[in-house]
Amino acid sequence: MIKIVNYKIENPLTVDDGQVQLLVIESPSEFFSVVSELQNQLDGEDGDFVFKQNDKDVSFNKIGFLVTDLFNVDLNDKKLQNLLYKQIEKEFASDEDLFVQFNEINACVLTFLQNLSFRLPLAIEFDELSLQGVLKETVLKVQKTYDTFLEKIICFINLLVALKNIRLMVFVNLKSVLNDDDMQALYAHCQNEKVGLLLIESTQPKTRLKGEHMTIITSDLCEIVANN
């Protein structure tokens, strides 16, 4: 269970894998302020949000991820690629067979370069291969295995879980681009993966779905809690 506390919000926001927290902020200025605050904390800055996991304070950027631009969700952005490289290096360091294979490849490359150098009218030298060097020169990308936006979001969440062990996903205005059936499918997937969901919306949804716990910050900054 993850509890989210902010002095501007009277009731703490509770998120777990069986309950979706829906935060509706009707005031445009307050909506912008809250989302900006979360973005800053995701970037490692101090902020007014306090995150507690099992009653222990945790940093948002350690357990969570914020999606503010749904139309530019990129499974191969630079930050995720860096995490992918780190995961590869971790697997390489823990597997002796991979180390042996890499040394064999390295020996073949050195032999090739030596044979090539004999054909040149000048002396050259070269370094042995390193895993970091190979990864730098190799374009690694997450393969596209989705056809719909829902499938893309699910792939994105799976990637963050695998590379960063994310336990909380925060989406801004997600209900404006996914219908109710897709939302329920997303809820089921996140529940199965034990990932909590916080949805920040600028308007109240037309329908409430099972498992949604809604907190409304009205345009005059009154707070309404609507259990489902």
C-alpha positions in Angstrom: 0.0 0.0 0.0 1.2 3.5 -0.9 -0.1 6.6 1.0 0.3 10.0 -0.6 0.1 13.0 1.7 0.0 16.8 0.8 -0.9 19.6 3.1 -3.2 20.9 0.4 -5.2 17.7 0.4 -7.1 17.0 3.7 -7.5 13.3 3.2 -4.4 11.2 2.3 -4.6 9.4 -1.1 -4.3 5.7 -0.6 -3.2 3.5 -3.5 -2.8 -0.2 -3.7 -3.0 -2.9 -6.4 -6.8 -3.3 -5.8 -7.8 0.3 -5.6 -7.4 3.1 -8.1 -7.1 6.6 -6.7 -8.8 9.2 -8.8 -7.9 12.8 -8.0 -10.1 15.4 -9.8 -8.8 18.9 -9.6 -11.3 21.4 -11.2 -9.3 24.5 -10.6 -6.9 25.0 -13.6 -4.3 26.8 -11.6 -4.4 24.1 -8.8 -4.3 21.3 -11.4 -1.2 22.8 -13.0 0.4 23.3 -9.5 -0.2 19.7 -8.4 1.1 18.2 -11.6 4.1 20.4 -11.7 4.9 19.6 -8.1 4.8 15.9 -8.9 7.0 16.3 -12.0 9.6 18.2 -9.9 9.7 15.4 -7.3 10.0 12.8 -10.0 13.1 14.7 -11.1 14.5 14.4 -7.6 13.7 17.9 -6.3 12.1 18.6 -2.9 8.3 19.1 -2.8 5.2 19.0 -0.7 4.1 15.5 -1.5 5.1 12.8 0.9 5.0 9.2 -0.2 4.8 6.3 2.3 5.1 2.7 1.4 4.2 0.3 4.2 4.4 3.4 6.6 7.9 4.2 5.5 8.8 7.4 3.7 10.0 6.8 0.1 11.0 9.1 -2.7 8.6 9.4 -5.6 11.3 8.9 -8.2 12.3 5.6 -6.5 8.9 3.9 -6.6 6.8 5.9 -9.1 6.5 7.4 -12.6 4.5 10.3 -13.9 3.0 10.5 -17.4 1.9 14.0 -18.3 2.0 13.7 -22.1 0.0 10.7 -23.2 0.7 11.3 -26.9 4.5 11.1 -26.5 4.8 8.0 -24.4 8.2 6.6 -25.7 9.4 3.1 -24.7 12.8 4.0 -26.1 13.5 7.4 -24.5 17.0 8.1 -23.3 16.3 7.5 -19.6 14.7 4.1 -20.2 17.6 3.1 -22.6 20.1 4.0 -19.9 18.2 1.7 -17.5 18.2 -1.0 -20.1 21.9 -0.8 -20.5 22.4 -1.0 -16.7 20.2 -4.1 -16.6 22.3 -5.7 -19.3 25.5 -4.9 -17.5 24.1 -6.3 -14.3 23.1 -9.6 -16.1 26.6 -9.7 -17.7 28.4 -9.3 -14.4 26.4 -12.1 -12.8 26.7 -14.7 -15.5 30.0 -16.4 -16.1 28.9 -18.0 -19.3 28.2 -14.6 -20.8 31.7 -13.4 -19.7 33.3 -16.4 -21.5 31.3 -15.8 -24.6 32.3 -12.1 -24.7 36.0 -13.0 -24.3 35.7 -15.4 -27.2 34.1 -12.6 -29.3 36.8 -10.2 -28.2 39.6 -12.6 -29.3 38.0 -13.0 -32.7 37.7 -9.2 -33.1 41.3 -8.6 -32.1 42.5 -11.3 -34.6 40.4 -9.6 -37.3 41.9 -6.1 -36.5 45.4 -7.5 -36.4 45.0 -9.1 -39.8 43.5 -5.9 -41.1 46.4 -3.9 -39.7 48.9 -6.0 -41.7 47.4 -4.7 -44.9 48.0 -1.0 -44.0 51.2 0.9 -44.7 51.4 2.2 -41.2 51.4 0.9 -37.6 48.2 1.1 -35.7 47.0 0.1 -32.3 43.6 -0.6 -30.9 41.9 -1.4 -27.6 40.1 -4.5 -26.6 36.3 -4.5 -26.7 34.4 -3.5 -23.6 30.7 -4.3 -23.0 30.1 -0.6 -22.5 31.7 0.2 -25.9 29.6 -2.5 -27.6 26.4 -1.2 -26.1 27.3 2.4 -27.0 27.8 1.4 -30.7 24.8 -0.9 -30.8 21.3 0.5 -31.2 19.2 -1.3 -28.7 15.5 -0.7 -28.8 12.4 -2.2 -27.1 10.6 -4.0 -29.8 7.1 -2.8 -30.7 4.7 -5.5 -29.7 1.5 -3.4 -29.4 -1.2 -2.3 -31.8 -3.5 -0.1 -29.6 -2.8 2.8 -27.2 -4.0 0.6 -24.3 -1.4 -2.1 -25.3 1.3 0.6 -25.5 0.5 1.8 -22.0 0.6 -1.7 -20.7 4.0 -2.4 -22.4 5.3 0.9 -20.9 4.2 -0.1 -17.4 5.8 -3.6 -17.9 9.0 -2.0 -19.0 9.1 0.3 -15.9 8.4 -2.6 -13.6 11.1 -4.7 -15.2 13.8 -2.0 -15.3 12.9 0.2 -12.2 10.6 -2.0 -10.1 7.9 0.8 -10.3 5.1 0.4 -7.8 3.1 3.5 -8.6 2.0 4.9 -11.9 0.5 8.4 -12.1 -1.3 9.5 -15.3 -2.7 12.9 -16.2 -6.1 12.9 -17.9 -5.9 9.3 -18.9 -9.7 9.0 -18.8 -9.9 11.4 -21.7 -8.2 9.0 -24.1 -9.3 5.5 -22.9 -12.8 4.3 -22.8 -14.3 2.5 -19.8 -13.5 -1.0 -21.1 -9.9 -0.1 -21.7 -9.7 1.5 -18.3 -11.0 -1.7 -16.6 -8.5 -3.8 -18.6 -5.7 -1.5 -17.5 -6.9 -1.7 -13.8 -6.9 -5.5 -14.0 -3.4 -5.6 -15.5 -2.0 -3.2 -12.8 -3.7 -5.2 -10.1 -2.0 -8.4 -11.5 1.4 -6.7 -11.6 0.8 -5.1 -8.1 1.2 -1.6 -9.5 -0.8 1.2 -7.9 -2.6 3.8 -10.0 -3.2 7.5 -9.3 -5.2 9.2 -12.0 -5.2 13.0 -12.0 -8.1 14.4 -14.0 -9.2 18.0 -14.7 -12.9 17.1 -14.9 -15.1 14.5 -13.2 -15.7 11.4 -15.2 -19.2 10.6 -16.5 -19.1 7.2 -15.0 -17.4 5.6 -12.0 -15.7 2.3 -12.4 -15.3 -0.5 -9.9 -12.3 0.0 -7.6 -12.1 3.8 -8.1 -11.8 5.9 -5.0 -12.3 9.5 -6.0 -11.2 12.7 -4.3 -12.5 16.0 -5.8 -10.9 19.4 -5.4 -13.6 21.8 -6.6 -13.0 25.0 -8.4 -13.2 26.9 -5.0 -10.8 24.4 -3.5 -13.3 22.5 -1.4 -12.5 18.8 -1.0 -15.1 16.0 -1.6 -14.3 12.3 -1.0 -16.5 9.9 -3.0 -16.1 6.3 -2.2 -17.3 3.6 -4.7 
